[in-house]
Every structure is written in structure tokens, then in C-alpha cells.
Amino acid sequence: MPAGQRFRIGTAGWAIPRAVAEHFPAEGSGLQRYAARFDAAEINSTFYRPHRASTFARWRDSTPDSFRFAVKVPRALTHEARLANCEAGLASFLGEVAILGPRLGPLLAQLPPSLVFDPPVARAFFSALRGRWAGGLVCEPRHPTWFEDRAEALLADHRVARAAADPARHPRAAAPGGWRGLAYWRMHGSPRMYYSAYDPARLDALGAALRAAAPGEVWCVFDNTTSGAATANALDLQARLGEP
């Protein structure tokens, strides 16, 4: 592992399927049990709706100091507003997630497949976000125009890591891009998204890719949760990387 590199392996949400329950403590809430084994999770529910301050506070207080949540940016900004005129919405969202305090990890902006790269709009959005947020920032674009050199350069200029996604919608989508101070993989399951489990050979290759990432935080989140495969895959990858 390169000096300064840290792996954060987890899942979207923190479900513990019965098939792997033996790997977790028997006592505590679902999140407390999950956080005893993993030090990262992705909160996707913020994409759909705002949450009460008490909810974020409960999540914060249920996890150890070393734990981090990646939090998904609301679809009202990424899908409905399509990144335009989002200053007020960003301020509101950041005010909500700030309650996570030191547990707050990177923010994740997943873009709709139809959203074409528009440099002025993208620049205004990420500039507004960077003006309010100095932490980790990840973008998962899905339109082919976001994988061109000019888009990569804009993301890098704003210290935005481009997520590696599986299945990859574009050849470049299979590897991280944008700003290289943070590497972030989102494993949705393939060939069937959200269902398919990753076999040992695929996990071996993924582990090698994570080890080869640039120094800094290296995240890998399994989103193949519908079938319950995500937690088992995360445990298996954790073991391959020698993580405790």
C-alpha cells in the first residue's frame, strides 16, 4: 500500500443479510453492528428526501470516531435542476448533513444519463459547492460527454473525483478520473445491476485496482444490495486488502 493510502470499504446503506450475520456483533442497532466491521457507508436516501436533524445526529452518535458517511446529493439538484441555479439548494443540503460533524465523508453527485456536459453550468455548480464545502467531493456522470478531456479537467480544477462505476457506461468510466486526491469506486452489480454478486476473480482484480490507486483515501462502495450480495462482497474485498 502506498504511503498515505487508506481504504474505506462499505455498502450503500448498512443492511446485514442473514447469510453474513455471523461476521457482525449480535447486539446493537443495525448501524452499530455494521460499524463494528466497516468504517464507511453510503447514504443514498438523501437523494430522495431531506432528513431530520435528529436522524443525522443518531447516525453520527451510533458510529465510532473513525467512521465516515458518503452522502448523496439530492436529485432535486442533480436531476430536476440539472445542476443549474442550485445555490440555495446546496446551502440547505449542506446545512442538513453538517450535523454528521466529523463523520461526514465525501459528497456524491450522481448525474442523470441524459445530462450532457455543459461547461458553464458544471463550472457554476461545482464552484458554488466548493465555495461552501472543502471536503471530499465525488461525481458519477453517465453521459459520454463527461468522459472527454475537457470535463476531466474541469472536475480536477474543482477537486472533484470522478467515480469509477461498474457497469461502466463508457470505457473511461471503469477507472477513477477527475481529481486524483480521492479515488472512489461504485460497484452496482453486473451483469444485472443491483442484483449480481461479484465472483472471486472480479474481486481479485478490483483489489489490485484499489491498491494501484494514487495515495489518499480510496473508497469502494458495493451497491448490489437488492439481492443482499453487497455486504458479502464488501467483506470479501476487505479480506483481500488485509483490512481488519
Backbone torsions as a table, in degrees:
resi	resn	phi	psi	omega
1	MET	NA	127.8	178.4
2	PRO	-60.2	150.2	178.5
3	ALA	-58.9	135.0	179.6
4	GLY	85.9	-2.4	-179.3
5	GLN	-85.9	136.4	177.3
6	ARG	-134.5	130.8	177.6
7	PHE	-92.9	136.2	170.3
8	ARG	-125.6	110.6	-177.3
9	ILE	-111.6	134.4	179.6
10	GLY	-168.0	-161.8	-177.0
11	THR	-132.1	166.8	171.3
12	ALA	-77.8	114.7	-169.8
13	GLY	80.8	-169.5	-178.0
14	TRP	-141.8	40.2	176.7
15	ALA	-67.5	145.2	176.0
16	ILE	-121.5	95.8	179.0
17	PRO	-61.4	151.7	-178.2
18	ARG	-58.0	-32.6	-176.1
19	ALA	-64.4	-22.7	-179.4
20	VAL	-120.1	12.1	-175.3
21	ALA	-60.1	-27.1	-178.0
22	GLU	-65.8	-16.7	-179.8
23	HIS	-85.0	-0.6	-175.8
24	PHE	-124.8	156.5	175.5
25	PRO	-59.4	152.3	-179.5
26	ALA	-83.4	-22.0	-175.3
27	GLU	-103.5	154.4	176.4
28	GLY	105.8	172.6	176.3
29	SER	-70.9	168.9	178.6
30	GLY	-57.3	-43.0	-179.6
31	LEU	-69.0	-39.8	178.6
32	GLN	-62.6	-41.7	178.5
33	ARG	-65.2	-44.2	179.0
34	TYR	-60.4	-46.4	-175.6
35	ALA	-70.3	-11.2	174.2
36	ALA	-75.3	-16.9	-177.3
37	ARG	-116.3	-32.3	-179.8
38	PHE	-117.4	154.8	178.2
39	ASP	-113.4	17.1	-179.2
40	ALA	-155.4	147.5	173.7
41	ALA	-152.6	156.4	178.4
42	GLU	-106.8	128.4	175.1
43	ILE	-94.8	108.3	179.9
44	ASN	-96.0	-17.9	-175.4
45	SER	-65.3	-23.3	177.1
46	THR	-66.5	-17.6	176.0
47	PHE	-64.5	-32.8	-173.1
48	TYR	-96.5	-29.6	-172.5
49	ARG	-161.7	155.2	172.8
50	PRO	-73.8	161.5	179.9
51	HIS	-122.5	155.4	176.2
52	ARG	-68.2	151.9	175.9
53	ALA	-58.3	-36.2	-178.8
54	SER	-65.6	-29.5	178.5
55	THR	-68.2	-48.7	177.7
56	PHE	-62.4	-38.3	179.8
57	ALA	-65.0	-39.7	178.5
58	ARG	-64.2	-43.8	178.0
59	TRP	-62.5	-43.4	178.8
60	ARG	-58.8	-45.8	-174.0
61	ASP	-79.3	-9.4	179.7
62	SER	-92.3	-0.4	-174.0
63	THR	-124.7	153.3	179.9
64	PRO	-73.6	169.2	-176.1
65	ASP	-57.8	-32.9	-174.8
66	SER	-80.9	-6.6	-174.5
67	PHE	-78.9	146.6	176.2
68	ARG	-135.5	140.8	173.8
69	PHE	-105.1	128.5	164.0
70	ALA	-88.0	136.8	-172.7
71	VAL	-124.0	130.0	-176.6
72	LYS	-82.3	133.7	179.1
73	VAL	-69.1	140.6	-176.3
74	PRO	-59.1	144.1	177.5
75	ARG	-66.2	-21.1	175.8
76	ALA	-58.0	-28.7	-180.0
77	LEU	-93.5	-43.6	-174.9
78	THR	-83.2	-37.6	-173.5
79	HIS	-104.7	-38.5	-178.0
80	GLU	-86.2	-51.8	176.9
81	ALA	-78.8	-19.7	179.1
82	ARG	55.8	42.8	174.6
83	LEU	75.9	-0.7	-175.4
84	ALA	-94.8	136.1	174.7
85	ASN	54.5	52.9	-172.7
86	CYS	-105.3	9.2	-173.0
87	GLU	-56.6	-48.0	-178.4
88	ALA	-65.9	-41.7	179.1
89	GLY	-64.6	-39.4	177.6
90	LEU	-64.4	-42.1	179.6
91	ALA	-61.5	-41.5	179.4
92	SER	-65.5	-46.3	-179.8
93	PHE	-61.2	-46.5	-179.0
94	LEU	-65.6	-32.5	175.7
95	GLY	-64.6	-36.7	179.3
96	GLU	-68.6	-52.0	-172.9
97	VAL	-73.9	-15.6	178.7
98	ALA	-60.1	-21.5	-180.0
99	ILE	-65.2	-21.9	175.6
100	LEU	-66.3	-17.6	177.4
101	GLY	57.2	-133.4	-177.0
102	PRO	-68.9	-9.7	176.6
103	ARG	-79.7	-9.7	-177.5
104	LEU	-75.5	118.0	176.4
105	GLY	-97.1	-143.1	-177.2
106	PRO	-71.3	152.5	170.6
107	LEU	-92.9	140.2	-176.0
108	LEU	-118.5	119.6	176.1
109	ALA	-107.6	104.1	175.7
110	GLN	-93.2	126.4	-174.8
111	LEU	-98.6	150.2	178.9
112	PRO	-67.5	149.2	-179.6
113	PRO	-58.9	-24.7	-177.8
114	SER	-86.5	-5.4	-173.9
115	LEU	-81.9	106.5	178.9
116	VAL	-75.2	145.9	176.9
117	PHE	-66.5	117.1	177.7
118	ASP	-119.3	103.0	-171.9
119	PRO	-52.6	-47.5	-179.5
120	PRO	-62.7	-39.9	-179.9
121	VAL	-68.1	-46.2	180.0
122	ALA	-62.8	-41.8	-179.1
123	ARG	-63.9	-42.4	180.0
124	ALA	-65.1	-41.2	-178.8
125	PHE	-64.9	-51.9	-176.0
126	PHE	-71.8	-28.7	174.5
127	SER	-66.4	-42.6	178.4
128	ALA	-64.2	-39.8	179.4
129	LEU	-69.4	-43.9	179.2
130	ARG	-65.0	-29.7	177.5
131	GLY	-66.7	-18.1	-177.9
132	ARG	-114.8	-13.3	-171.4
133	TRP	-141.3	119.9	-178.1
134	ALA	-100.0	-4.8	-176.0
135	GLY	-82.6	-165.5	-178.4
136	GLY	-63.7	142.2	-178.1
137	LEU	-142.0	127.2	-176.0
138	VAL	-126.3	139.8	175.5
139	CYS	-122.6	133.3	173.0
140	GLU	-115.0	86.9	177.5
141	PRO	-79.5	159.8	179.9
142	ARG	-133.2	-10.2	174.7
143	HIS	-83.6	141.1	-176.3
144	PRO	-55.3	-28.3	-177.1
145	THR	-65.5	-21.0	-179.7
146	TRP	-76.9	-6.0	-179.1
147	PHE	-104.4	8.6	175.1
148	GLU	-79.7	161.0	-175.6
149	ASP	-58.7	-38.0	-177.0
150	ARG	-66.5	-34.7	176.7
151	ALA	-70.6	-41.8	177.3
152	GLU	-57.8	-43.1	-178.7
153	ALA	-65.5	-40.7	179.3
154	LEU	-63.8	-43.4	178.0
155	LEU	-61.5	-44.8	-179.8
156	ALA	-62.6	-39.1	-179.6
157	ASP	-62.1	-29.3	-178.9
158	HIS	-100.8	12.7	-179.4
159	ARG	54.9	47.7	177.3
160	VAL	-110.5	119.7	175.6
161	ALA	-80.2	134.9	173.6
162	ARG	-91.7	125.4	-177.5
163	ALA	-67.2	145.2	165.3
164	ALA	-85.4	133.7	-175.9
165	ALA	-127.6	143.0	172.6
166	ASP	-129.3	125.7	1.6
167	PRO	-67.9	147.5	-179.1
168	ALA	-89.5	126.8	179.4
169	ARG	-82.7	-11.4	-178.1
170	HIS	-148.5	148.0	-179.3
171	PRO	-52.3	-37.2	-179.9
172	ARG	-72.8	-19.1	-175.9
173	ALA	-69.5	-15.6	-177.6
174	ALA	-75.7	-15.5	-179.0
175	ALA	-126.2	152.4	178.3
176	PRO	-62.1	153.1	178.7
177	GLY	-145.1	-161.7	-178.5
178	GLY	64.1	-137.5	179.4
179	TRP	-70.8	132.2	-173.5
180	ARG	-96.3	8.9	176.8
181	GLY	-77.2	-9.5	178.5
182	LEU	-143.8	132.0	175.9
183	ALA	-115.8	134.9	-172.4
184	TYR	-142.0	120.6	175.5
185	TRP	-106.6	137.9	172.3
186	ARG	-121.2	113.6	-175.0
187	MET	-104.1	101.7	-173.3
188	HIS	-86.7	-9.0	-175.7
189	GLY	97.7	128.9	176.2
190	SER	-148.8	145.0	12.6
191	PRO	-78.4	-20.5	-178.7
192	ARG	-99.4	111.5	-177.0
193	MET	-60.0	138.9	176.6
194	TYR	73.4	-7.8	-178.3
195	TYR	-115.8	-50.5	-169.1
196	SER	-64.1	136.5	173.2
197	ALA	-86.1	155.8	177.2
198	TYR	-93.1	132.7	-177.0
199	ASP	-82.0	169.7	-176.1
200	PRO	-56.4	-39.7	-179.4
201	ALA	-63.8	-40.5	179.7
202	ARG	-67.4	-38.2	178.2
203	LEU	-68.5	-34.9	175.2
204	ASP	-60.5	-46.0	-179.4
205	ALA	-65.9	-38.4	178.8
206	LEU	-65.3	-43.7	177.9
207	GLY	-59.0	-41.2	178.5
208	ALA	-64.6	-38.7	179.4
209	ALA	-65.6	-41.4	178.6
210	LEU	-64.0	-40.8	-179.9
211	ARG	-65.7	-29.6	-178.2
212	ALA	-83.9	-5.3	-179.0
213	ALA	-66.5	159.2	-179.6
214	ALA	-63.2	157.5	177.1
215	PRO	-57.2	147.8	-177.5
216	GLY	128.7	-167.9	178.4
217	GLU	-76.2	135.3	179.3
218	VAL	-124.0	112.4	-178.4
219	TRP	-103.0	145.7	169.1
220	CYS	-141.6	116.9	-177.5
221	VAL	-115.8	125.4	176.7
222	PHE	-91.5	124.1	-176.9
223	ASP	-111.6	9.4	177.8
224	ASN	-84.6	60.7	-170.2
225	THR	-89.5	-20.4	-174.0
226	THR	-60.8	-36.8	179.5
227	SER	-90.7	-5.5	-176.4
228	GLY	84.4	7.5	-175.9
229	ALA	-76.1	-22.5	-171.8
230	ALA	-58.8	-46.4	-174.5
231	THR	-66.1	-41.8	178.1
232	ALA	-64.6	-42.2	177.7
233	ASN	-62.8	-40.9	179.2
234	ALA	-64.0	-41.5	177.4
235	LEU	-62.6	-42.8	-179.1
236	ASP	-65.9	-41.3	178.6
237	LEU	-67.4	-39.3	177.6
238	GLN	-56.9	-43.6	179.5
239	ALA	-65.4	-39.8	179.3
240	ARG	-63.6	-31.8	-179.1
241	LEU	-88.1	-1.1	179.9
242	GLY	70.9	23.5	179.6
243	GLU	-79.4	142.7	-179.0
244	PRO	-69.8	NA	NA
